[in-house]
């Protein structure tokens, strides 16, 4: 029985593995010698469109801003590090309030923006020390700010309106995403591992990988292959700076690869290989018939999903039916569980669904 999941705006088609072609013995031997390949596909975030008209130099020079230098703060990140190389930056409010927003961006981010949007008049250095963004630079930053405030739910999640996402408020952020994973193998050799985005902009509070954020005394180690959210900051301004650095090529999209690299480091692909190899070794230990050196096979691990409340209720009903089915089997034969592997148990659960679905 399938569980439907609301699709995202892009990269939302369920990943379908391609049937493996028949390989010659020589081709198989060559695949065994080659390094394991990793494909990481999909987008975690995409910036919103912003269409501010470019201001002239005269308009920039005559613009009146109210700058409160006492509000200038260092950027302190979630990991405790502090970036003291910051500058006040100004853009028009992407939400259409007509206000000019003034906030900090790190020097690294500003340098990256200047390298990308270095055309004349995109950056105006004011006498009060504020860097006024204009043209493509302003629209680019404004688009990401709107994405954070609206698409990712920062504005709505800040229930007490103190400008910070604190405690359980983070549950309302819509930054969770789903992951689909499969891999090709020959015997014990991993040939290619594929990890693909499912639906994104999902409730963080409903993502299984994020439950540890809202529990006390819970030691949890994030797994790169099952991660369902990208590292995030607790204010719009800090998350904006963070996002502008995650979007390494400044193309308006934070890909899954960029999100994983930001948290797990530049060697994230090797971590995916190592984690998948451990899973594969365990699978072969439980079912040696899958250890076939004569052909290329594919194993679809499946979707790391995020269920809505209604979908979770359906899943709970399925689990209850599974329990009833297994109890019925046990009542008929108390020894039927002996010798069953995890894969056999999965087949039994599937049989239950077919029987009771």
PEJO-V123704 format. One record per run of one state. SS is the DSSP state (~ for helix, > for strand, _ for the rest). FROM is the first residue (numbers start at 1). LEN is the number of residues. If there is no record, write none. Layout:
# PEJO-V123704
ss=SS from=FROM len=LEN
ss=SS from=FROM len=LEN
This chain:
# PEJO-V123704
ss=_ from=1 len=24
ss=~ from=25 len=9
ss=_ from=34 len=3
ss=> from=37 len=5
ss=_ from=42 len=1
ss=> from=43 len=4
ss=_ from=47 len=10
ss=~ from=57 len=6
ss=_ from=63 len=6
ss=~ from=69 len=3
ss=_ from=72 len=3
ss=> from=75 len=2
ss=_ from=77 len=5
ss=> from=82 len=2
ss=_ from=84 len=2
ss=> from=86 len=7
ss=_ from=93 len=7
ss=> from=100 len=7
ss=~ from=107 len=10
ss=_ from=117 len=6
ss=> from=123 len=3
ss=_ from=126 len=5
ss=> from=131 len=3
ss=_ from=134 len=1
ss=~ from=135 len=17
ss=_ from=152 len=2
ss=~ from=154 len=4
ss=_ from=158 len=9
ss=~ from=167 len=6
ss=_ from=173 len=3
ss=> from=176 len=1
ss=_ from=177 len=2
ss=> from=179 len=8
ss=_ from=187 len=2
ss=> from=189 len=9
ss=_ from=198 len=4
ss=> from=202 len=1
ss=_ from=203 len=1
ss=~ from=204 len=3
ss=_ from=207 len=1
ss=~ from=208 len=7
ss=_ from=215 len=14
ss=> from=229 len=1
ss=_ from=230 len=6
ss=~ from=236 len=11
ss=_ from=247 len=6
ss=> from=253 len=3
ss=~ from=256 len=9
ss=_ from=265 len=3
ss=~ from=268 len=19
ss=_ from=287 len=1
ss=~ from=288 len=3
ss=_ from=291 len=6
ss=> from=297 len=8
ss=_ from=305 len=4
ss=~ from=309 len=24
ss=_ from=333 len=9
ss=~ from=342 len=15
ss=_ from=357 len=1
